Amino acid sequence: MATATRALLAVNMMIVTLGGGLVWILGSPAIHVGASGLIFGWFGFLIARGLVDRSPVTLGAAVVIGGLYGSLLWGVLPGQPGVSWEAHLFGVLAGVAAALLLRSPVHAPRLRGVDRP
């Protein structure tokens, strides 16, 4: 469990730091408030992680997430006034970068009390 928590913190920090930094440097001169960049970052991370790892578990998760939340990608395009599409775009890009840079093997959960052959 501690390894999963460390991975979660590392991914969150990378998305917030990289995505937020890119919005700060390249974003329009507006007020960018909210956690949508982090949400879009997790979306990008989960999809990219499935493609990078190519294990049945992560590929299956990527397909399910892509199918259920694929329309989320419309949020990275400019269109609605007052919505920081830059935070959405850079959040997705930071999530993809996190999936590429923070690789760790995916293991099947172990059952307690079951002997291994």
Secondary structure, DSSP 8 states (H G I E B T S, - for coil): -HHHHHHHHHHHHHIIIIIHHHHHHHS-SS---SSHHHHHHHHHHHHHHHHHH--HHHHHHHHHHHHHHGGGGGGGSS-STT--HHHHHHHHHHHHHHHHHS---------TT----
